[in-house]
Amino acid sequence: MALARGRRSQRTVDYWPGFVDALSTLLLAIMFLLSVFVLAQFLLSQEITGRDQVLNRLNSQINELTQLLALEQSSTQDLEDALSNMRASLSVAESERSRLEQLLASGQGAGAEAEARAGELSGRLDDERQISQRALSQVELLNQQIAALRSQIGALESALEVSEARDRDSNIKIADLGRRLNVALAQRVQELNRYRSDFFGRLREILSDRENIRIVGDRFVFQSEVLFPVGSEVINDVGRDEMRKLAGAILELQREIPPEINWVLRVDGHTDNVPLSGTGRYRDNWELSSARSTSVVKFLIENGVPANRLVAAGFGEFQPLDEADTPQARDRNRRIELKLTER
């Protein structure tokens, strides 16, 4: 019976790792697309905010110039009306002077009175002419100012059109950049996922597919008992043998991954939820988990793995695989995880 069960277990095909790889790849792609979308929205909002501020300033200047132009035009109209009135008075005065001169020439009326009257009218005419000349000068000056204001308004409108055109071009470029970035990062994620699958496949082969060494999602998991004595960060002899195999696999992987992929192997230490006594070397599970991940990283470096390709992290008991408060759950939660990711 035992031989029969052994043959049936050998014929069983384990689809779970492939399913987990596919699911993790899909989740990574979705997270990546969401992050790219947020980045593109942030860049686009920053660009639009800057453009809106420029447009508001230009519109405010145009409104101010338009109001000033209306005031200048009103002043010009008042001066033109006054000039028309003075011209009418001048015409009446000239008519009166002509009549008096005719009376003086014909001898009608008092000569002295007529001469005085004519002199008075001549003085008035001179004053009217001077006032009229000043009014004409003011009208000319106002016309020049109005022309300058219209020129400024035209320049501002041209600048506004140019700014709107640049805004449209920027939006098009941002959209195109976002599409290109999406494609490039998606390709990078797919490529790294492929190398991760190959790496985990090699680890499964060289580590003999032991029960306490397994793949969970996108991570390779060692139970702590494989590597460390209870409460210690010193790797035992069995663990050293396993870590040497791991170092060899990492060095093979490094030769295959293109240099433009900035990858790292993250080593995460985890403990169970049983508090430490506080009287030993480590005060709590934070310190123990960090010490264990650092110990693995240092051992890999001693065996040839470049230090810039390794990251050590400790999570204590706060990232359990099993939330149950049972001995079996605590066994699962005491672990070292390896995750191949980008820097």
For each residue, the residues with C-beta under 8 A, 3 or more apart:
1: 4 5
2: 5 6
3: 6 7
4: 1 7 8
5: 1 2 8 9
6: 2 3 9 10
7: 3 4 10 11
8: 4 5 11 12
9: 5 6 12
10: 6 7
11: 7 8
12: 8 9
13:
14: 17
15: 18 19
16: 19 20
17: 14 20 21 200 204 215
18: 15 21 22
19: 15 16 22 23
20: 16 17 23 24 215 216 217 218
21: 17 18 24 25 193 196 197 200 218
22: 18 19 25 26
23: 19 20 26 27 217
24: 20 21 27 28 193 217 218
25: 21 22 28 29 189 190 193
26: 22 23 29 30
27: 23 24 30 31
28: 24 25 31 32 189 193 218
29: 25 26 32 33 186 189 190
30: 26 27 33 34
31: 27 28 34 35
32: 28 29 35 36 185 186 189
33: 29 30 36 37 182 186
34: 30 31 37 38
35: 31 32 38 39
36: 32 33 39 40 178 181 182 185
37: 33 34 40 41 178
38: 34 35 41 42
39: 35 36 42 43 178 181
40: 36 37 43 44 174 175 177 178 181
41: 37 38 44 45
42: 38 39 45 46
43: 39 40 46 47 174
44: 40 41 47 48 171 174
45: 41 42 48 49
46: 42 43 49 50
47: 43 44 50 51 167 170 171 174
48: 44 45 51 52 167 171
49: 45 46 52 53
50: 46 47 53 54
51: 47 48 54 55 163 166 167 170
52: 48 49 55 56
53: 49 50 56 57
54: 50 51 57 58 163
55: 51 52 58 59 160 163 164
56: 52 53 59 60
57: 53 54 60 61
58: 54 55 61 62 156 159 160 163
59: 55 56 62 63 160
60: 56 57 63 64
61: 57 58 64 65 156
62: 58 59 65 66 153 156 157 160
63: 59 60 66 67
64: 60 61 67 68
65: 61 62 68 69 149 152 153 156
66: 62 63 69 70 153
67: 63 64 70 71
68: 64 65 71 72 149
69: 65 66 72 73 146 149 150 153
70: 66 67 73 74
71: 67 68 74 75
72: 68 69 75 76 142 145 146 149
73: 69 70 76 77 146
74: 70 71 77 78
75: 71 72 78 79 142
76: 72 73 79 80 139 142 143 146
77: 73 74 80 81
78: 74 75 81 82
79: 75 76 82 83 135 138 139 142
80: 76 77 83 84 139
81: 77 78 84 85
82: 78 79 85 86 135
83: 79 80 86 87 132 135 136 139
84: 80 81 87 88
85: 81 82 88 89
86: 82 83 89 90 128 131 132 135
87: 83 84 90 91 132
88: 84 85 91 92
89: 85 86 92 93 128
90: 86 87 93 94 125 128 129 132
91: 87 88 94 95
92: 88 89 95 96
93: 89 90 96 97 121 124 125 128
94: 90 91 97 98 125
95: 91 92 98 99
96: 92 93 99 100 121
97: 93 94 100 101 118 121 122 125
98: 94 95 101 102
99: 95 96 102 103
100: 96 97 103 104 114 117 118 121
101: 97 98 104 105 118
102: 98 99 105 106
103: 99 100 106 108 109 114
104: 100 101 107 109 111 114 115 118
105: 101 102
106: 102 103
107: 104 111
108: 103
109: 103 104 113 114
110: 113 114
111: 104 107 114 115
112: 115 116
113: 109 110 116 117
114: 100 103 104 109 110 111 117 118
115: 104 111 112 118 119
116: 112 113 119 120
117: 100 113 114 120 121
118: 97 100 101 104 114 115 121 122
119: 115 116 122 123
120: 116 117 123 124
121: 93 96 97 100 117 118 124 125
122: 97 118 119 125 126
123: 119 120 126 127
124: 93 120 121 127 128
125: 90 93 94 97 121 122 128 129
126: 122 123 129 130
127: 123 124 130 131
128: 86 89 90 93 124 125 131 132
129: 90 125 126 132 133
130: 126 127 133 134
131: 86 127 128 134 135
132: 83 86 87 90 128 129 135 136
133: 129 130 136 137
134: 130 131 137 138
135: 79 82 83 86 131 132 138 139
136: 83 132 133 139 140
137: 133 134 140 141
138: 79 134 135 141 142
139: 76 79 80 83 135 136 142 143
140: 136 137 143 144
141: 137 138 144 145
142: 72 75 76 79 138 139 145 146
143: 76 139 140 146 147
144: 140 141 147 148
145: 72 141 142 148 149
146: 69 72 73 76 142 143 149 150
147: 143 144 150 151
148: 144 145 151 152
149: 65 68 69 72 145 146 152 153
150: 69 146 147 153 154
151: 147 148 154 155
152: 65 148 149 155 156
153: 62 65 66 69 149 150 156 157
154: 150 151 157 158
155: 151 152 158 159
156: 58 61 62 65 152 153 159 160
157: 62 153 154 160 161
158: 154 155 161 162
159: 58 155 156 162 163
160: 55 58 59 62 156 157 163 164
161: 157 158 164 165
162: 158 159 165 166
163: 51 54 55 58 159 160 166 167
164: 55 160 161 167 168
165: 161 162 168 169
166: 51 162 163 169 170
167: 47 48 51 163 164 170 171
168: 164 165 171 172
169: 165 166 172 173
170: 47 51 166 167 173 174
171: 44 47 48 167 168 174 175
172: 168 169 175 176
173: 169 170 176 177
174: 40 43 44 47 170 171 177 178
175: 40 171 172 178 179
176: 172 173 179 180
177: 40 173 174 180 181
178: 36 37 39 40 174 175 181 182
179: 175 176 182 183
180: 176 177 183 184
181: 36 39 40 177 178 184 185
182: 33 36 178 179 185 186
183: 179 180 186 187
184: 180 181 187 188
185: 32 36 181 182 188 189
186: 29 32 33 182 183 189 190
187: 183 184 190 191
188: 184 185 191 192 261 342
189: 25 28 29 32 185 186 192 193
190: 25 29 186 187 193 194
191: 187 188 194 195 258 261
192: 188 189 195 196 261 263 340 341 342
193: 21 24 25 28 189 190 196 197
194: 190 191 197 198
195: 191 192 198 199 253 256 257 261 263 340
196: 21 192 193 199 200 218 340
197: 21 193 194 200 201
198: 194 195 201 202 253 256
199: 195 196 202 203 249 250 253 340
200: 17 21 196 197 203 204 215 220
201: 197 198 204 205
202: 198 199 205 206 249 252 253
203: 199 200 206 207 220 245 246 249
204: 17 200 201 207 209 215
205: 201 202 209
206: 202 203 245 248 249
207: 203 204 210 213 242 245 246
208:
209: 204 205 213
210: 207 213 226
211: 214
212: 222 223 225 226
213: 207 209 210 220 221 222 223 226 242
214: 211 220 221
215: 17 20 200 204 219 220 221
216: 20 219 221 321 337
217: 20 23 24
218: 20 21 24 28 196 339 340
219: 215 216 268 337 338 339
220: 200 203 213 214 215 337 338 339
221: 213 214 215 216 321 335 336 337 338
222: 212 213 226 227 239 242 335 336 337 338
223: 212 213 226 331 332 334 335
224: 227 228 271 292 334 335 336
225: 212 228 331 334
226: 210 212 213 222 223 238 239 242
227: 222 224 235 236 238 239 242 243 292 296 336
228: 224 225 232 233 234 235 236 239 292 295
229: 232 234 236
230:
231: 276 280 282 288
232: 228 229
233: 228 282 288 291 292 294 295
234: 228 229 295
235: 227 228 239 240 243 295 296 299
236: 227 228 229 239 240
237: 240 241
238: 226 227 241 242
239: 222 226 227 228 235 236 242 243
240: 235 236 237 243 244 299
241: 237 238 244 245
242: 207 213 222 226 227 238 239 245 246
243: 227 235 239 240 246 247 296 299 300 303
244: 240 241 247 248 303
245: 203 206 207 241 242 248 249
246: 203 207 242 243 249 250 300 338
247: 243 244 250 251 299 300 303 304 305
248: 206 244 245 251 252 303
249: 199 202 203 206 245 246 252 253
250: 199 246 247 253 254 265 300 305 309
251: 247 248 254 255 304 305
252: 202 248 249 255 256
253: 195 198 199 202 249 250 256 257 340
254: 250 251 257 305 306 309
255: 251 252
256: 195 198 252 253
257: 195 253 254 261 263
258: 191 261
259:
260:
261: 188 191 192 195 257 258 342
262: 342 343
263: 192 195 257 309 340 341 342 343
264: 308 309 310 311 340 341 342 343
265: 250 305 309 310 311 338 339 340
266: 310 311 313 338 339 340 341
267: 293 296 297 300 310 311 312 313 336 337 338
268: 219 293 313 314 315 319 336 337 338 339
269: 288 289 290 291 292 293 294 296 312 313 314 315 336
270: 289 315 316 317 319 320 333 334 335 336 337
271: 224 274 285 288 289 316 317 333 334
272: 285 317 320 329 330 331 333 334
273: 285 317 320 325 330 333
274: 271 317 330
275: 278 284 285
276: 231 280 282 283 284 285 288
277: 280
278: 275 283 284
279:
280: 231 276 277
281:
282: 231 233 276 285 287 288 291
283: 276 278 287
284: 275 276 278 287 288 316
285: 271 272 273 275 276 282 288 289 316 317
286: 289 290 314 316
287: 282 283 284 290 291 314
288: 231 233 269 271 276 282 284 285 291 292 314 316
289: 269 270 271 285 286 292 293 314 315 316 317
290: 269 286 287 293 294 312 313 314
291: 233 269 282 287 288 294 295 314
292: 224 227 228 233 269 288 289 295 296 314 336
293: 267 268 269 289 290 296 297 312 313 314 336
294: 233 269 290 291 297 298 312 314
295: 228 233 234 235 291 292 298 299
296: 227 235 243 267 269 292 293 299 300 312 336
297: 267 293 294 300 301 307 310 311 312
298: 294 295 301 302
299: 235 240 243 247 295 296 302 303
300: 243 246 247 250 267 296 297 303 305 310
301: 297 298 304 305 306 307 310
302: 298 299
303: 243 244 247 248 299 300
304: 247 251 301
305: 247 250 251 254 265 300 301 309 310
306: 254 301 309 310
307: 297 301 310
308: 264
309: 250 254 263 264 265 305 306
310: 264 265 266 267 297 300 301 305 306 307
311: 264 265 266 267 297
312: 267 269 290 293 294 296 297
313: 266 267 268 269 290 293
314: 268 269 286 287 288 289 290 291 292 293 294
315: 268 269 270 289 318 319
316: 270 271 284 285 286 288 289
317: 270 271 272 273 274 285 289 320 333
318: 315
319: 268 270 315
320: 270 272 273 317 323 329 332 333
321: 216 221 332 333 335
322: 326 328 329 332 333
323: 320 329
324: 328 329
325: 273 329
326: 322 329 330
327: 330 331
328: 322 324 331 332
329: 272 320 322 323 324 325 326 332 333
330: 272 273 274 326 327 333 334
331: 223 225 272 327 328 334
332: 223 320 321 322 328 329 335
333: 270 271 272 273 317 320 321 322 329 330
334: 223 224 225 270 271 272 330 331
335: 221 222 223 224 270 321 332
336: 221 222 224 227 267 268 269 270 292 293 296
337: 216 219 220 221 222 267 268 270
338: 219 220 221 222 246 265 266 267 268
339: 218 219 220 265 266 268
340: 192 195 196 199 218 253 263 264 265 266
341: 192 263 264 266
342: 188 192 261 262 263 264
343: 262 263 264
